[in-house]
Amino acid sequence: MSTPGILNGSNISVYGLFGGNMKIVGYSTSCSISISHETRSTTNSTSGGWNTRMAGNRDWEVAVDGLVSMQDNPSGTANYMQWFDLYDSYIKDRAQLLLRFGNQVNGDYYYQGYAYMTGLEISGSNEETTSFSCSFVAAGPLVQDNVGAI
C-alpha cells in the first residue's frame, strides 16, 4: 500500500535533453541529487568570540547508476539515453547537458539545470550484469518546477 505524498524511489529518474527531446537515462537502477549551500565567515573583532556567517555559493550534483546495453534501442523505444550516448555527447564533445531529476507525473516537482558530466564508468564481473555509473556537476542554477506547469 502506498502512502499519498510519499515518493517511491522507483519513480525517480534522471532525464537529459538529447537529440532535441527530454529522454530518461536508460536502464537506471538508482540516482541521487545532492544540493549544498556554503557559508562565508563574517567573524570579526565585534562578534564577541562567536563565529558569524552569511550565505555563500550554492551547488548541486547528480549521480546515476544503471545497466549497460550495447545495442542502440534494444527495446524498440527511442525515449532513453544509453551510456554510450552520454559518452558521445558529454565526454567526447564536452557539451553541457540540460538535466532533470524527478518524474513525469503531472503536478509533481522536478529539479532541472545545466550540468557537465564529471565521470562515466562501466564495469562488469564474470557472470554478472554489466553496469555503469555517471556523475554530473552543476554548470548553473537548479530550478524547481512542477510537471505540467505552464
PyMOL commands that place a pseudoatom at each C-alpha (Angstrom):
pseudoatom trace, name=CA, resn=MET, resi=1, chain=A, elem=C, hetatm=0, pos=[0.000, 0.000, 0.000]
pseudoatom trace, name=CA, resn=SER, resi=2, chain=A, elem=C, hetatm=0, pos=[1.424, 3.381, -0.963]
pseudoatom trace, name=CA, resn=THR, resi=3, chain=A, elem=C, hetatm=0, pos=[1.166, 6.452, 1.201]
pseudoatom trace, name=CA, resn=PRO, resi=4, chain=A, elem=C, hetatm=0, pos=[-0.082, 9.629, -0.525]
pseudoatom trace, name=CA, resn=GLY, resi=5, chain=A, elem=C, hetatm=0, pos=[2.676, 12.200, -0.828]
pseudoatom trace, name=CA, resn=ILE, resi=6, chain=A, elem=C, hetatm=0, pos=[5.451, 9.655, -0.154]
pseudoatom trace, name=CA, resn=LEU, resi=7, chain=A, elem=C, hetatm=0, pos=[7.616, 9.062, -3.208]
pseudoatom trace, name=CA, resn=ASN, resi=8, chain=A, elem=C, hetatm=0, pos=[8.745, 5.578, -4.178]
pseudoatom trace, name=CA, resn=GLY, resi=9, chain=A, elem=C, hetatm=0, pos=[12.384, 5.562, -5.330]
pseudoatom trace, name=CA, resn=SER, resi=10, chain=A, elem=C, hetatm=0, pos=[11.356, 3.578, -8.398]
pseudoatom trace, name=CA, resn=ASN, resi=11, chain=A, elem=C, hetatm=0, pos=[9.507, 6.661, -9.627]
pseudoatom trace, name=CA, resn=ILE, resi=12, chain=A, elem=C, hetatm=0, pos=[12.548, 8.966, -9.627]
pseudoatom trace, name=CA, resn=SER, resi=13, chain=A, elem=C, hetatm=0, pos=[14.762, 9.163, -12.689]
pseudoatom trace, name=CA, resn=VAL, resi=14, chain=A, elem=C, hetatm=0, pos=[17.342, 11.357, -14.361]
pseudoatom trace, name=CA, resn=TYR, resi=15, chain=A, elem=C, hetatm=0, pos=[16.420, 12.840, -17.724]
pseudoatom trace, name=CA, resn=GLY, resi=16, chain=A, elem=C, hetatm=0, pos=[18.612, 14.722, -20.168]
pseudoatom trace, name=CA, resn=LEU, resi=17, chain=A, elem=C, hetatm=0, pos=[17.979, 16.796, -23.265]
pseudoatom trace, name=CA, resn=PHE, resi=18, chain=A, elem=C, hetatm=0, pos=[19.322, 14.562, -26.014]
pseudoatom trace, name=CA, resn=GLY, resi=19, chain=A, elem=C, hetatm=0, pos=[18.583, 14.865, -29.731]
pseudoatom trace, name=CA, resn=GLY, resi=20, chain=A, elem=C, hetatm=0, pos=[16.102, 17.674, -29.045]
pseudoatom trace, name=CA, resn=ASN, resi=21, chain=A, elem=C, hetatm=0, pos=[13.959, 15.602, -26.639]
pseudoatom trace, name=CA, resn=MET, resi=22, chain=A, elem=C, hetatm=0, pos=[13.997, 15.101, -22.873]
pseudoatom trace, name=CA, resn=LYS, resi=23, chain=A, elem=C, hetatm=0, pos=[14.982, 11.433, -22.510]
pseudoatom trace, name=CA, resn=ILE, resi=24, chain=A, elem=C, hetatm=0, pos=[15.396, 9.183, -19.495]
pseudoatom trace, name=CA, resn=VAL, resi=25, chain=A, elem=C, hetatm=0, pos=[18.839, 7.724, -18.770]
pseudoatom trace, name=CA, resn=GLY, resi=26, chain=A, elem=C, hetatm=0, pos=[18.056, 4.172, -19.836]
pseudoatom trace, name=CA, resn=TYR, resi=27, chain=A, elem=C, hetatm=0, pos=[18.143, 1.151, -17.540]
pseudoatom trace, name=CA, resn=SER, resi=28, chain=A, elem=C, hetatm=0, pos=[18.996, 3.238, -14.487]
pseudoatom trace, name=CA, resn=THR, resi=29, chain=A, elem=C, hetatm=0, pos=[18.871, 1.386, -11.188]
pseudoatom trace, name=CA, resn=SER, resi=30, chain=A, elem=C, hetatm=0, pos=[19.480, 4.294, -8.831]
pseudoatom trace, name=CA, resn=CYS, resi=31, chain=A, elem=C, hetatm=0, pos=[20.019, 8.034, -8.874]
pseudoatom trace, name=CA, resn=SER, resi=32, chain=A, elem=C, hetatm=0, pos=[20.710, 10.813, -6.425]
pseudoatom trace, name=CA, resn=ILE, resi=33, chain=A, elem=C, hetatm=0, pos=[20.876, 14.574, -6.248]
pseudoatom trace, name=CA, resn=SER, resi=34, chain=A, elem=C, hetatm=0, pos=[22.989, 16.448, -3.740]
pseudoatom trace, name=CA, resn=ILE, resi=35, chain=A, elem=C, hetatm=0, pos=[22.436, 20.145, -3.076]
pseudoatom trace, name=CA, resn=SER, resi=36, chain=A, elem=C, hetatm=0, pos=[24.852, 22.162, -0.973]
pseudoatom trace, name=CA, resn=HIS, resi=37, chain=A, elem=C, hetatm=0, pos=[24.976, 25.699, 0.379]
pseudoatom trace, name=CA, resn=GLU, resi=38, chain=A, elem=C, hetatm=0, pos=[28.304, 27.109, 1.503]
pseudoatom trace, name=CA, resn=THR, resi=39, chain=A, elem=C, hetatm=0, pos=[28.647, 29.861, 4.050]
pseudoatom trace, name=CA, resn=ARG, resi=40, chain=A, elem=C, hetatm=0, pos=[31.210, 32.604, 4.291]
pseudoatom trace, name=CA, resn=SER, resi=41, chain=A, elem=C, hetatm=0, pos=[32.695, 33.806, 7.516]
pseudoatom trace, name=CA, resn=THR, resi=42, chain=A, elem=C, hetatm=0, pos=[31.852, 37.284, 8.769]
pseudoatom trace, name=CA, resn=THR, resi=43, chain=A, elem=C, hetatm=0, pos=[33.501, 36.796, 12.147]
pseudoatom trace, name=CA, resn=ASN, resi=44, chain=A, elem=C, hetatm=0, pos=[35.241, 39.975, 13.290]
pseudoatom trace, name=CA, resn=SER, resi=45, chain=A, elem=C, hetatm=0, pos=[36.501, 41.781, 16.356]
pseudoatom trace, name=CA, resn=THR, resi=46, chain=A, elem=C, hetatm=0, pos=[32.982, 42.836, 17.377]
pseudoatom trace, name=CA, resn=SER, resi=47, chain=A, elem=C, hetatm=0, pos=[31.338, 39.362, 17.202]
pseudoatom trace, name=CA, resn=GLY, resi=48, chain=A, elem=C, hetatm=0, pos=[32.200, 38.593, 20.833]
pseudoatom trace, name=CA, resn=GLY, resi=49, chain=A, elem=C, hetatm=0, pos=[34.238, 35.497, 20.024]
pseudoatom trace, name=CA, resn=TRP, resi=50, chain=A, elem=C, hetatm=0, pos=[31.331, 33.881, 18.164]
pseudoatom trace, name=CA, resn=ASN, resi=51, chain=A, elem=C, hetatm=0, pos=[31.593, 32.748, 14.562]
pseudoatom trace, name=CA, resn=THR, resi=52, chain=A, elem=C, hetatm=0, pos=[29.187, 34.627, 12.339]
pseudoatom trace, name=CA, resn=ARG, resi=53, chain=A, elem=C, hetatm=0, pos=[28.297, 33.738, 8.776]
pseudoatom trace, name=CA, resn=MET, resi=54, chain=A, elem=C, hetatm=0, pos=[26.411, 34.841, 5.696]
pseudoatom trace, name=CA, resn=ALA, resi=55, chain=A, elem=C, hetatm=0, pos=[25.065, 32.857, 2.774]
pseudoatom trace, name=CA, resn=GLY, resi=56, chain=A, elem=C, hetatm=0, pos=[27.582, 31.878, 0.112]
pseudoatom trace, name=CA, resn=ASN, resi=57, chain=A, elem=C, hetatm=0, pos=[27.606, 29.810, -3.060]
pseudoatom trace, name=CA, resn=ARG, resi=58, chain=A, elem=C, hetatm=0, pos=[25.147, 27.026, -3.765]
pseudoatom trace, name=CA, resn=ASP, resi=59, chain=A, elem=C, hetatm=0, pos=[25.967, 23.922, -5.762]
pseudoatom trace, name=CA, resn=TRP, resi=60, chain=A, elem=C, hetatm=0, pos=[24.394, 20.652, -6.892]
pseudoatom trace, name=CA, resn=GLU, resi=61, chain=A, elem=C, hetatm=0, pos=[25.458, 17.284, -8.243]
pseudoatom trace, name=CA, resn=VAL, resi=62, chain=A, elem=C, hetatm=0, pos=[23.621, 14.312, -9.726]
pseudoatom trace, name=CA, resn=ALA, resi=63, chain=A, elem=C, hetatm=0, pos=[24.713, 10.660, -9.882]
pseudoatom trace, name=CA, resn=VAL, resi=64, chain=A, elem=C, hetatm=0, pos=[23.148, 7.783, -11.832]
pseudoatom trace, name=CA, resn=ASP, resi=65, chain=A, elem=C, hetatm=0, pos=[23.825, 4.032, -11.800]
pseudoatom trace, name=CA, resn=GLY, resi=66, chain=A, elem=C, hetatm=0, pos=[22.393, 1.689, -14.397]
pseudoatom trace, name=CA, resn=LEU, resi=67, chain=A, elem=C, hetatm=0, pos=[22.630, -1.413, -16.526]
pseudoatom trace, name=CA, resn=VAL, resi=68, chain=A, elem=C, hetatm=0, pos=[24.501, -1.426, -19.825]
pseudoatom trace, name=CA, resn=SER, resi=69, chain=A, elem=C, hetatm=0, pos=[23.045, -2.326, -23.194]
pseudoatom trace, name=CA, resn=MET, resi=70, chain=A, elem=C, hetatm=0, pos=[25.426, -2.274, -26.151]
pseudoatom trace, name=CA, resn=GLN, resi=71, chain=A, elem=C, hetatm=0, pos=[22.531, -2.009, -28.607]
pseudoatom trace, name=CA, resn=ASP, resi=72, chain=A, elem=C, hetatm=0, pos=[21.106, 1.261, -29.830]
pseudoatom trace, name=CA, resn=ASN, resi=73, chain=A, elem=C, hetatm=0, pos=[17.433, 0.942, -28.903]
pseudoatom trace, name=CA, resn=PRO, resi=74, chain=A, elem=C, hetatm=0, pos=[17.004, -2.731, -27.934]
pseudoatom trace, name=CA, resn=SER, resi=75, chain=A, elem=C, hetatm=0, pos=[13.519, -2.243, -26.516]
pseudoatom trace, name=CA, resn=GLY, resi=76, chain=A, elem=C, hetatm=0, pos=[12.198, -0.525, -29.632]
pseudoatom trace, name=CA, resn=THR, resi=77, chain=A, elem=C, hetatm=0, pos=[11.656, 2.842, -27.963]
pseudoatom trace, name=CA, resn=ALA, resi=78, chain=A, elem=C, hetatm=0, pos=[13.647, 5.975, -28.555]
pseudoatom trace, name=CA, resn=ASN, resi=79, chain=A, elem=C, hetatm=0, pos=[12.920, 7.898, -25.357]
pseudoatom trace, name=CA, resn=TYR, resi=80, chain=A, elem=C, hetatm=0, pos=[16.026, 6.936, -23.400]
pseudoatom trace, name=CA, resn=MET, resi=81, chain=A, elem=C, hetatm=0, pos=[19.776, 7.569, -23.480]
pseudoatom trace, name=CA, resn=GLN, resi=82, chain=A, elem=C, hetatm=0, pos=[22.316, 4.767, -23.245]
pseudoatom trace, name=CA, resn=TRP, resi=83, chain=A, elem=C, hetatm=0, pos=[25.688, 5.096, -21.582]
pseudoatom trace, name=CA, resn=PHE, resi=84, chain=A, elem=C, hetatm=0, pos=[27.375, 5.379, -24.999]
pseudoatom trace, name=CA, resn=ASP, resi=85, chain=A, elem=C, hetatm=0, pos=[25.076, 8.329, -25.861]
pseudoatom trace, name=CA, resn=LEU, resi=86, chain=A, elem=C, hetatm=0, pos=[26.303, 10.010, -22.680]
pseudoatom trace, name=CA, resn=TYR, resi=87, chain=A, elem=C, hetatm=0, pos=[29.903, 9.346, -23.687]
pseudoatom trace, name=CA, resn=ASP, resi=88, chain=A, elem=C, hetatm=0, pos=[29.496, 10.681, -27.233]
pseudoatom trace, name=CA, resn=SER, resi=89, chain=A, elem=C, hetatm=0, pos=[27.718, 13.882, -26.309]
pseudoatom trace, name=CA, resn=TYR, resi=90, chain=A, elem=C, hetatm=0, pos=[29.002, 14.792, -22.898]
pseudoatom trace, name=CA, resn=ILE, resi=91, chain=A, elem=C, hetatm=0, pos=[32.509, 13.386, -22.575]
pseudoatom trace, name=CA, resn=LYS, resi=92, chain=A, elem=C, hetatm=0, pos=[33.816, 13.315, -26.146]
pseudoatom trace, name=CA, resn=ASP, resi=93, chain=A, elem=C, hetatm=0, pos=[32.142, 16.591, -27.170]
pseudoatom trace, name=CA, resn=ARG, resi=94, chain=A, elem=C, hetatm=0, pos=[32.416, 18.269, -23.724]
pseudoatom trace, name=CA, resn=ALA, resi=95, chain=A, elem=C, hetatm=0, pos=[28.861, 19.571, -24.019]
pseudoatom trace, name=CA, resn=GLN, resi=96, chain=A, elem=C, hetatm=0, pos=[26.626, 20.813, -21.232]
pseudoatom trace, name=CA, resn=LEU, resi=97, chain=A, elem=C, hetatm=0, pos=[23.555, 18.720, -20.562]
pseudoatom trace, name=CA, resn=LEU, resi=98, chain=A, elem=C, hetatm=0, pos=[20.162, 20.057, -19.552]
pseudoatom trace, name=CA, resn=LEU, resi=99, chain=A, elem=C, hetatm=0, pos=[19.483, 17.618, -16.729]
pseudoatom trace, name=CA, resn=ARG, resi=100, chain=A, elem=C, hetatm=0, pos=[16.187, 16.898, -14.957]
pseudoatom trace, name=CA, resn=PHE, resi=101, chain=A, elem=C, hetatm=0, pos=[15.828, 14.987, -11.695]
pseudoatom trace, name=CA, resn=GLY, resi=102, chain=A, elem=C, hetatm=0, pos=[12.333, 13.774, -10.817]
pseudoatom trace, name=CA, resn=ASN, resi=103, chain=A, elem=C, hetatm=0, pos=[9.500, 12.029, -12.588]
pseudoatom trace, name=CA, resn=GLN, resi=104, chain=A, elem=C, hetatm=0, pos=[6.913, 12.731, -15.274]
pseudoatom trace, name=CA, resn=VAL, resi=105, chain=A, elem=C, hetatm=0, pos=[3.782, 12.646, -13.070]
pseudoatom trace, name=CA, resn=ASN, resi=106, chain=A, elem=C, hetatm=0, pos=[1.626, 15.698, -13.717]
pseudoatom trace, name=CA, resn=GLY, resi=107, chain=A, elem=C, hetatm=0, pos=[1.799, 18.107, -10.778]
pseudoatom trace, name=CA, resn=ASP, resi=108, chain=A, elem=C, hetatm=0, pos=[4.878, 16.542, -9.137]
pseudoatom trace, name=CA, resn=TYR, resi=109, chain=A, elem=C, hetatm=0, pos=[8.048, 18.552, -8.539]
pseudoatom trace, name=CA, resn=TYR, resi=110, chain=A, elem=C, hetatm=0, pos=[11.216, 18.123, -10.534]
pseudoatom trace, name=CA, resn=TYR, resi=111, chain=A, elem=C, hetatm=0, pos=[14.597, 19.855, -10.431]
pseudoatom trace, name=CA, resn=GLN, resi=112, chain=A, elem=C, hetatm=0, pos=[16.360, 20.972, -13.579]
pseudoatom trace, name=CA, resn=GLY, resi=113, chain=A, elem=C, hetatm=0, pos=[19.534, 22.750, -14.632]
pseudoatom trace, name=CA, resn=TYR, resi=114, chain=A, elem=C, hetatm=0, pos=[22.562, 22.625, -16.883]
pseudoatom trace, name=CA, resn=ALA, resi=115, chain=A, elem=C, hetatm=0, pos=[25.418, 20.361, -15.849]
pseudoatom trace, name=CA, resn=TYR, resi=116, chain=A, elem=C, hetatm=0, pos=[28.694, 18.894, -17.035]
pseudoatom trace, name=CA, resn=MET, resi=117, chain=A, elem=C, hetatm=0, pos=[29.403, 15.210, -16.818]
pseudoatom trace, name=CA, resn=THR, resi=118, chain=A, elem=C, hetatm=0, pos=[32.347, 14.636, -14.498]
pseudoatom trace, name=CA, resn=GLY, resi=119, chain=A, elem=C, hetatm=0, pos=[32.609, 10.863, -14.647]
pseudoatom trace, name=CA, resn=LEU, resi=120, chain=A, elem=C, hetatm=0, pos=[31.424, 7.860, -16.617]
pseudoatom trace, name=CA, resn=GLU, resi=121, chain=A, elem=C, hetatm=0, pos=[32.353, 4.334, -15.596]
pseudoatom trace, name=CA, resn=ILE, resi=122, chain=A, elem=C, hetatm=0, pos=[31.400, 0.934, -16.943]
pseudoatom trace, name=CA, resn=SER, resi=123, chain=A, elem=C, hetatm=0, pos=[32.156, -2.243, -15.020]
pseudoatom trace, name=CA, resn=GLY, resi=124, chain=A, elem=C, hetatm=0, pos=[31.400, -5.915, -15.189]
pseudoatom trace, name=CA, resn=SER, resi=125, chain=A, elem=C, hetatm=0, pos=[32.403, -9.039, -13.365]
pseudoatom trace, name=CA, resn=ASN, resi=126, chain=A, elem=C, hetatm=0, pos=[32.352, -12.613, -14.566]
pseudoatom trace, name=CA, resn=GLU, resi=127, chain=A, elem=C, hetatm=0, pos=[28.738, -13.851, -14.843]
pseudoatom trace, name=CA, resn=GLU, resi=128, chain=A, elem=C, hetatm=0, pos=[27.359, -10.537, -13.531]
pseudoatom trace, name=CA, resn=THR, resi=129, chain=A, elem=C, hetatm=0, pos=[25.299, -7.863, -15.269]
pseudoatom trace, name=CA, resn=THR, resi=130, chain=A, elem=C, hetatm=0, pos=[27.450, -5.069, -16.680]
pseudoatom trace, name=CA, resn=SER, resi=131, chain=A, elem=C, hetatm=0, pos=[26.673, -1.736, -15.060]
pseudoatom trace, name=CA, resn=PHE, resi=132, chain=A, elem=C, hetatm=0, pos=[27.601, 1.923, -15.429]
pseudoatom trace, name=CA, resn=SER, resi=133, chain=A, elem=C, hetatm=0, pos=[27.866, 4.957, -13.202]
pseudoatom trace, name=CA, resn=CYS, resi=134, chain=A, elem=C, hetatm=0, pos=[27.905, 8.582, -14.235]
pseudoatom trace, name=CA, resn=SER, resi=135, chain=A, elem=C, hetatm=0, pos=[28.101, 11.832, -12.334]
pseudoatom trace, name=CA, resn=PHE, resi=136, chain=A, elem=C, hetatm=0, pos=[27.280, 15.430, -13.169]
pseudoatom trace, name=CA, resn=VAL, resi=137, chain=A, elem=C, hetatm=0, pos=[28.151, 18.748, -11.566]
pseudoatom trace, name=CA, resn=ALA, resi=138, chain=A, elem=C, hetatm=0, pos=[26.222, 21.999, -11.875]
pseudoatom trace, name=CA, resn=ALA, resi=139, chain=A, elem=C, hetatm=0, pos=[27.020, 24.499, -14.611]
pseudoatom trace, name=CA, resn=GLY, resi=140, chain=A, elem=C, hetatm=0, pos=[24.418, 26.961, -13.287]
pseudoatom trace, name=CA, resn=PRO, resi=141, chain=A, elem=C, hetatm=0, pos=[21.318, 27.245, -11.104]
pseudoatom trace, name=CA, resn=LEU, resi=142, chain=A, elem=C, hetatm=0, pos=[18.994, 24.399, -10.151]
pseudoatom trace, name=CA, resn=VAL, resi=143, chain=A, elem=C, hetatm=0, pos=[15.351, 25.268, -10.793]
pseudoatom trace, name=CA, resn=GLN, resi=144, chain=A, elem=C, hetatm=0, pos=[12.378, 23.634, -9.065]
pseudoatom trace, name=CA, resn=ASP, resi=145, chain=A, elem=C, hetatm=0, pos=[9.230, 23.317, -11.163]
pseudoatom trace, name=CA, resn=ASN, resi=146, chain=A, elem=C, hetatm=0, pos=[6.076, 21.203, -11.471]
pseudoatom trace, name=CA, resn=VAL, resi=147, chain=A, elem=C, hetatm=0, pos=[5.469, 18.676, -14.229]
pseudoatom trace, name=CA, resn=GLY, resi=148, chain=A, elem=C, hetatm=0, pos=[2.785, 20.134, -16.464]
pseudoatom trace, name=CA, resn=ALA, resi=149, chain=A, elem=C, hetatm=0, pos=[3.228, 23.681, -15.111]
pseudoatom trace, name=CA, resn=ILE, resi=150, chain=A, elem=C, hetatm=0, pos=[2.963, 26.470, -17.627]
for i in range(1, 150): cmd.bond("trace and resi %d" % i, "trace and resi %d" % (i + 1))
show_as sticks, trace
zoom trace
